[in-house]
Amino acid sequence: MLYTSTRDNAVRVTAAEAITRGISADGGLFVPVEIPQVDAAFLASLCEKSYVERAVSVLKLFLDEFGEDELRAYAEGAYLGGKYSSGATVPLVSPDARHNILELWHGPTCAFKDMALQMLPYLLTGSAKKIGNDKKIVILVATSGDTGKAALEGFRDVPGTGILVFYPADGVSPMQKLQMTTQEGKNVGVCAIRGNFDDAQTGVKKIFTDERVKQTLAERGFAFSSANSINWGRLAPQIVYYFSAYADMVNAGKVRLGEKIDVTVPTGNFGNILAAYYAKRMGMPVNKLICASNANNVLTDFINTGVYDRNRKFYTTISPSMDILISSNLERLLYMLSDGDDAYVRGLFARLSAEGKYDVGERVADLVRESFAAGFCSDEETKRTIGALFAADGYLCDTHTGVAVAVYDGYVKKTGDGTPNVIASTASPYKFSAAVLEAVSGKKNDDGDEFAAVDELTRVTGVEAPAQLKTLRGKTPRFRDICTQGEMEAQVYRMLDGLAD
């Protein structure tokens, strides 16, 4: 299995090279040259397997230079050993007859990013050994909230690595911020930036592709890689949980083997729903992929019109992990739908850089709509949905899952599509306690005390907060730095100086 770049389809690298580099030197994203195919027998076999075994079965199709024993050891290290509070790792919960919710947040940081970022350190260090990379790998991350903590926790004190995280100073929840700024470990660094996630992501990509910076790092014995979903080693493990969800739907009698499902995903950077699209392209029976957005509805508009336009007002919402206007992983989708036309992709993203928008053209726009539907909702709609779901069924969800449920319900009302659906639930409700508390009780957390909101939400709902969030109470932040996008390179060097050897 070889990989190429979305911006230069003459590139050919192994999976280990793609994972170690994180992003192609031309600024493109690595994609598999061919997408492996599965059949009914493969799907049937997954129904009999544990999550670890399902992960091995799917990942070995993309990462064939890794032995099956290697992948099993990685999966056991990522998902076993008490790291997940649910015995099923990713339980499929049905609070009522209409909603099947895939809870992806039972890992160490209470967010779906754990599903990939507990696996990525194994894949990255294993890949570095395979290609003979003897430099210390520096993981450079831009986060809208959850990726940062999940990456910090995954790479904490992993030998031969350092991890540096940038997050928008006013664009994450108080709990997300506390998780990152109190992170333990000798090889970690965290810095806020003045701006939004797109500013952080743009700054990270600029540093990644700057040859002068890479040369400076190489002279100091460092090499960059990424833990964002631009890294194929981050995206591939996310494909697994959609196959796992399908197997669980079959096992629960929700569908017969071979019948199609719909999948609804709340997303801003497009990586989570792209993983579901890869599962569909591989042969998992999928009817529609429903992309759920908040007020930052750039993806909804794109899917409905074929025009991607980030020239719009940016909103800070109660679902901050989706407060994004530049969706990096869309590049991979457009490469696939254009049959690997790298010149087409380069042109689109050159226009995005210069003008802030692009039009994919009628053919590709039609192909997008064949697989995807899209909708968005406001904060008020999100809160109403969370409140209604709890009142009717006693099921408590976070603000991102609330967006997904609202958009899915609107999609069904509009289309009448009765295909059984799986909704990706991306975070614990206690990562956004104030907003969820207001949604279920009408009470506002006016004093800004995050843990007062946690306590009151527990009292009102009877749902216990995860232990790993409760233990943050009273912790003193280690990291208080803040910089502008233009200062990020200098901040990288400062944080590298502070990492332990």
N, C-alpha and C positions, 0 to 999 in steps of 0.2 A: 504494500500500500504506500504510494507516493503522494506527495502534497505539492500544490502549486500556489501561486499568488494570484489574488483577484485582479491585480494590476499588471501582471506579466506572466502569461500562461506558458512561457518557455521555462520558467523556474521548475525544478524538480528537487525536492528534498525528502528525507525520510521523516517519519513521525517524530523521532527523537530530535531531529534538527528543528522541525517546526515548533515543537513544544519548548525547546531550549531558547530559541530566538524570540518567540512570542509574536513578533510581527515581522513581515518581510522588509527587506532593506528598501524596497520601492514604496513603502507606505501601505501596501496592500495586506490583506489578511490571508493566512494559509487556509486552503480548502483541500479536501481529498480529490485526487484526479478522477477517481471513480467512486460512486456510492455503492457500498455492498448491498446485496439484496437478500431478503429473508423470505421464507415460505411458511405455509400453515404448520408444517412439522416443527419448525423453529419456534413459532408462537405457542404451539401446544406444549413444547418442552419447557418454556418459561413458566407455565402455569404450575409446574411441579417443583419449581426451584425457590430457594431463599433469595433475598435481595442481593446478597453477595454473589451468589451463583448467576443471577440474572446479569449483574454488572460484568462479570467475567465473560459471559456469553456474548454480550453486545460489544464490549470494548475490544475483544480480540479480533473482531471484524475490521476495526479501524487501526489497531495497533499491533499488527501481526509480527513486528520485530520483537515484541515482548512475549516471553513465554507464558503459557497459561498458568504455570505455578507462580511466576512473577506477578501477574495480574491478580491472582487470588490472594497473594500475600498483601498486595496494595489494598484490595477491597476489604479484606479483613481488618487491616490497620485503620482504614478510613471509617468503617461503619460498625465495627464490633468493639469490644473492650469497654462497654459502658458509655460510649460517646453519645449514643442516641437514647432518649428517654422513652421511646416507644419500641416495643419488641419487634414491630413490623418495619422499623426504620422509616418507611414512608406510608403510613396508614391511609387507606381510602375510606373516608367517613361519609355516610349518607344521612344527614339530619332529617331529611324528608324524602318523599318519592321523586322529587325533581332534581335535587342537587347531589352530586357525587364529588366530594371535596378531597383532593389529594394533599395531605398535610406534609409539606416539605420542610418543616421548621423544627423538628424535634432534636436537632443536633446541638453542638456546643454553644453556638451563638444565637440560636432561636431564629434562624433565617434560612431560606432555601439555598443560599450561597454555600452553606456547609456541604451540601450534597456533592459539589464539585471541589470545593476548596479543602476538604479533608483528604481528597484523593490527589489533588495536584502536586503537593510536595513530594509524594512518592514518584509520580510520573516525571516530575521535573528533575529530581536528583538522579533517578534511574536513567533518564534521557541524557543528562550531562555525562554520565559514565560511559554510555554507549558511544558517544561521539568524541570522547577523550577530552572534554572541556575541564581544564584544571583551575579555571578562574572561579572566584567567589561570585555566585549568582545573586544579583541585586534585583529583587522583585519590586517593580515600580507600579503603583496602583492609584487610579483615580476612583473615588467612590461617591455614590449618592446616598450612602448610609450603611447598607448591609454587607457589600463586598469587602469594605475595609476591615471590619471586625473579623469576618470569616477568614480573610486572608491572613491577618495578623495572628489569629489563633492557629490557623493551619501551619504557618511557617515559623511560629515562635520556637526559637532555639534549635531549628533544624540545621545540622552542621553544613557548612559550605554555602549558606544563604544569608542574605539580609533582606529585610522588607521595609519599604518606605511608602507611606500612605498619605494622599492628599484628599481632603474633603471640604465641601463648601461650608464656610463658617456659620452661615445662617440657613443652611439647606438640609439639615438632618434633624431627627427628633432628639430631645434631650437624652433619652436612653441610648440611642445610637452613638451620640457624641461621648457620653460617659463610658460606653463600652470601649471606644477607640482610645480615648485619652488616658484611660487607666490601664491600658494593656501592659501586661508583664512580658518579660523576655529581654535578653541581652542584644538581640539582633534586630530590634524593631525601632522604627521612627515614624512619627505622626505629625502632620502639620495641616492647619486650616488654611484655606485661601479665601481672599476677598473676591467673591463672585459665586457663580452657580456651578453645578456639576459639569456642564458643557465647557466652562472655562478650565476646570481641573483636567478634564479628559483631553481637551485640545493641547494644554500644556504638557501633559504626559506624552502624547503622541509626538509632539515636536521634539521633546528630549530624546525619545526612542530613535527617531530617524535622523538625528543630527550627528554626522560623522565625526565632527570635532569633539563632541561630548563622548561618543563611544571610544574614540582614541584616548582621550584623557582618562577614562575609566580603565581601559585596557592597560595603560601604563601603570595604574595603581593596583592591577590584579583583579579588576571587577569586570563583569559582563551583565548587561541588562536582560531581564525577561519580564513577563507580565503575568499577573493573576486576574486581570480583567478578562471578560469573555472574548476579547480579541485573540486570546491564546487558545489554540485548538485543544490543548490539554485541559482547559477549563470548560470548554463547551461540550466535548465528547462525553464526560460523565453525566451531563444533564440529559442526554438522549436516553440514558438507561431508565430514568424514572417514568418516562412516558410508556415505554414497553412494559415496565412493571405495573403501571396503572391499568394498561389494557389486560394484562394477565389477571389482575385482581378483579376487574370488571367481569371477565369470563368466569372466574372462580366463584364470584358472588351471584352468578346467574343474571347479571344485568344485560349481557349480550351473549350470543352464541359465537363460538370461535369463527372468525372470518367476517362477522358483522362489523359495520363501521361505527365509530364513535365520533363525537365532536370534542374538541378540547378548547377550553377558554383559559387564557393566560393574561394576567395583568403585567404589562411590560412597558418600559420606556426605552431601553437600549436594544431591544429586539432579540437579545440572546436567548432568553428562556423560551420564547415561542419559536425561535429558529430551531432549537433542539427538537421540538415537536415536529417541525417541518421535515427535519432530517429523518425522524422516525417514519413519517409518512412516505418519504421518498424511498426509504429502505423496504417498504412493503407492509408496515403496520396499517391496518384498516382505519382510515380517517376520512371523514366527510368534510368538515369545515374546521379550520383553526380560527378561533374568535379572539381577536386582539383587543384587549380592554385598556383604555387610556383614562387618565384623569383630565383636568382642565388643560393640561399641556398635550393637546390632542393632535400633534403633528403626524403621528402614525395613523390615526383614524382618517384624517384628511388624505394622507397618501394612499392608503388602501382603497378609499372610495373614489379618488380622482386620478391617481397616477402621478400627481405632482407632489414633490417633497419640498416644503417651504418652511425653513426655520425662522423666517423674518416675521416674527409675531411676538406678542407679549409673553413673557415668562411668568408663570404663576408658582408661588410657593404654597403647597397644598398639605393636607393631612396625610397624603400618601407620598412622602418625599422621595422614596426610592425610584419613583416614576417621574420625577420632575426633571425631565430631560428633553432637549429639542434636537440633539444630534444623535441619531440612533446608529451606532457603529456597525452592528451586525447586519443591518439591512444590506450592506455591501456584499456579503456572502450570498444572500438570496438573489440579488440582482445579477451576480455572476452566474449563478446556476440557471436562472430563467432566461438569460441571454446566450445560453449554450457556451459559456466560457469565453465570451467576447471581452477580452481585457481592454481593448481600445475603447469600447463602449463604456465600461466601468470607469476607466481613467477619466473620460470626458465628463461623466456625470459628477464625479467627485471634484474635478477641477471647477465645474460650474458651482457646486455647493460651496467650495472655498471662496470663489470670487464673487458670487452673486447671492449665496445663501439659499439657493433653490435649484431644482432640476425637474425635468419632465421625462419620465421613462419611455414615453411613446405608447401608442395604442396596443401593440402586440404584447409587450411585457405587462402593461397595466391589466390587460384581460387575463393574463396568466396569474397575476397576483390575486385577482378576484375569484379565480377558479378555486383556489385553495383557502383564501382568507376572507373573513368578514371582520368588521371593526365597529366599535362604538366607544363613547366616552361618557363620563358623568361628573357632576360637580361634587364638591365636598358635602354639600347638604344632601344630595342624593345618596352619597356613600354612607353618611351617618344614618339616614332613614333606612337604608338596606340592612346595615349592621343591627340597628335596633329592632327591625321587623323580624329578622332571622332569629335573634335571641328571644324575642317575645313569643314567637310561634313555636320554636323548636328547642329553645334553651341552648342553642349553638352560638358560641362566641368567636368572632373572627376579627382579624386586623383590618386596617384601612385599605390595604392593597387588595386583599381578598374581597372586601366589600365592594370595591370597584368592579372586580371580576363578576361577582354575583349580580350586581346591578346591570352590567352590560349584557351578560348572558340572558337574564330575564327579559331585557328589552329586545334582544335579538330574537328570542322565541316568540314574543308577542308580535313582532313585526313580520317574521317569516313563517311562523307556524312549524318550524323545523322540530320534529319530535325525536331526532336522533339522540340516543343516550349520550350524556355529556360528562366530561371530567373537568373540574375547575381546579387549577393550580393555586394552592394556598401558600403564600410565600413567606409569612412571618407570624410569630406569636403576637396575639393582640396586646400583650404587655410591653411590646416595644413602642407602642403608641397609646399608652394608657389614658392620657387626658382626652384624646379624641374619641376613643372607644367608650370611655366612661360617659362622656356627653351623649354619645349615640344611644346607649342603653338606658340611661337614667335622666338625661336632660341636665345633669349637673356639670358646671364648668369648673375647671381647675384654675381658679382665678389667681391663686398665690404662686403658681408656677412650680410648686413642690412636686417633683416627679414621683417620689415615693409615697406621698400622700395620695396621689391619684392611683398608684398601684394598690395601696391598702383599701381605698374606697371601692375600686373596681372588684377586688376580691370579695369585699363585704356584700356588694350589691348583687354579684353574679354567682358567688359560691365557687367560682373557678379559680384554682390556685395559680399564682404566678410561677414561672419556671425558676428553679433554685439559682441558676446561673445569672439571672437578672436581679433577684432579691439580694444576692451577695454583693452587688455593686453599691448598696447603700452605705454611705459614709466613706467610700474610697476617695482618695485625693488624686486628682489628675497628675500624671507624669509629664504630659505633653501640652504645652500652652502656646506654641509658636503659631504665628499667622503671617502669610505673605501674599503678594499679588501674583498673578499668572506670570508676569515678567520676571519675578524673583525666584521662580520655582527651581531653575537650574542651580542657582547659588545655594538654595536651601537643600537641594539634593546633596551637594558636596558637604555642607555642614552636618547633615544627618549621617552621612557616611563616616565622617570623622568620629561620630559618637557611637558607632556600632562596635561591639566587642569583636575581637579577632576569633 
